[in-house]
Amino acid sequence: MPTTAPIVDMGEREGASGVVGENPDGALEYVAVAGDVTSVVCDRFGRRWWQMSRPATAGPFDCNTAVMVGDVLVPTDEPQNGRPD
């Protein structure tokens, strides 16, 4: 069975300078700040847009989602499942 590489925070950068922490399950969580850009936040974790999730109460996340201050994003290792990039 293939294994996935661990999800790593590759560090703050322009467009992705929010705060990273861990949730109680040990998964990384990213809290967006002013000036964040969706694609740059994805790059910070080496993820594609379909590999970022938000709590169910925040609605779906896709490549057209604007990151708002205070949004909590969780990088995942979800496969693409046929969704367009």
C-alpha positions in Angstrom: 0.0 0.0 0.0 1.5 3.4 -0.9 2.2 5.8 1.8 2.0 9.6 1.7 4.7 12.0 2.7 4.0 13.9 5.9 2.4 17.4 5.4 5.0 20.0 6.2 4.7 23.7 6.7 7.4 25.1 4.4 7.3 28.5 6.1 5.8 31.9 6.0 5.9 33.8 2.7 4.2 36.8 1.1 0.6 35.7 0.5 0.7 33.0 3.2 1.8 34.5 6.5 -0.9 33.1 8.7 -0.5 31.1 11.9 0.0 27.4 11.8 -0.9 25.1 14.7 -2.1 21.5 15.4 -5.6 20.5 16.1 -6.3 17.9 18.8 -6.0 15.1 16.2 -2.4 16.3 15.3 -3.3 17.7 11.9 -1.9 21.0 10.9 -4.3 24.0 10.8 -3.6 27.3 9.1 -5.4 30.5 10.2 -5.5 33.0 7.4 -4.5 36.7 7.8 -4.9 39.8 5.7 -3.1 39.5 2.4 -3.3 35.7 2.1 -3.8 34.2 -1.3 -5.4 30.8 -1.7 -2.7 29.4 -4.2 0.2 30.6 -2.0 -1.3 29.0 1.1 -1.6 25.8 -0.8 2.1 26.1 -1.9 3.2 26.7 1.7 2.1 23.1 2.4 2.9 21.6 -0.9 -0.8 20.9 -1.5 -3.2 21.4 -4.4 -6.5 23.2 -4.0 -8.4 19.9 -3.5 -6.1 19.1 -0.6 -7.2 22.0 1.6 -10.3 21.7 3.7 -12.3 23.9 6.0 -14.5 23.0 8.9 -17.9 21.8 7.6 -19.5 25.0 9.0 -17.4 27.2 6.7 -18.7 25.7 3.4 -16.8 24.0 0.6 -13.3 25.0 -0.5 -12.2 25.0 -4.2 -9.9 26.8 -6.5 -12.2 29.8 -6.6 -12.5 30.2 -2.8 -11.3 33.5 -1.4 -9.3 33.2 1.8 -10.8 35.4 4.4 -9.1 36.7 7.6 -9.7 34.1 10.3 -10.5 31.2 8.0 -9.1 27.9 9.3 -7.7 25.7 6.5 -6.5 22.1 7.0 -4.0 20.7 4.5 -4.8 17.1 3.6 -3.4 14.3 1.5 -6.7 13.7 -0.3 -6.4 12.3 -3.9 -7.8 14.4 -6.7 -10.6 11.9 -7.4 -11.1 13.1 -11.0 -11.7 16.7 -10.0 -10.2 19.3 -12.5 -7.2 21.2 -11.3 
